[in-house]
């Protein structure tokens, strides 16, 4: 069974309960999760360096 530890996850989540949506900007239906941003689902990763083009090498 789950025990709520002081200072644990349950303690931090409790004040947020009373009807405050996670994202205050958008209207939200009850029971519908807010749409995650693409950057949350796919974290931005560094693109590989492009191959050196002849135009850049000429300069």
C-alpha positions in Angstrom: 0.0 0.0 0.0 1.1 3.5 -0.7 2.3 5.8 2.1 2.4 9.5 1.7 5.9 10.5 2.9 6.4 14.0 4.3 8.0 16.1 1.5 7.4 13.4 -1.0 5.5 13.4 -4.2 2.0 13.4 -2.5 2.9 16.4 -0.4 4.0 18.4 -3.4 1.0 17.5 -5.5 -1.6 18.2 -2.8 -1.9 22.0 -3.0 -2.3 21.9 -6.8 -5.5 19.7 -6.6 -8.3 22.2 -6.1 -9.4 22.7 -9.7 -6.2 24.3 -11.1 -5.3 22.9 -14.5 -1.7 22.2 -15.3 -1.6 24.7 -18.1 -3.6 27.8 -17.1 -3.5 29.3 -20.6 -5.8 26.9 -22.4 -9.4 26.0 -21.5 -9.5 22.3 -20.6 -12.3 19.8 -20.4 -12.5 17.9 -17.1 -10.8 14.5 -17.4 -8.8 15.5 -20.5 -5.1 15.7 -20.3 -3.4 18.8 -21.8 -1.6 18.3 -25.1 2.1 17.9 -24.5 4.4 20.1 -26.5 6.4 18.4 -29.2 9.6 19.4 -27.4 8.4 17.4 -24.4 7.6 14.3 -26.4 10.7 14.5 -28.6 13.5 16.4 -26.8 15.5 18.5 -29.2 18.7 16.8 -30.1 21.7 18.3 -31.8 21.7 17.9 -35.6 24.7 16.2 -37.1 27.1 18.7 -38.8 26.2 19.1 -42.5 28.8 18.0 -45.0 31.2 20.8 -45.9 29.9 22.4 -49.1 32.2 23.7 -51.8 30.7 27.2 -51.5 31.8 27.4 -47.8 35.2 25.9 -48.6 35.9 28.4 -51.4 35.6 31.3 -48.9 
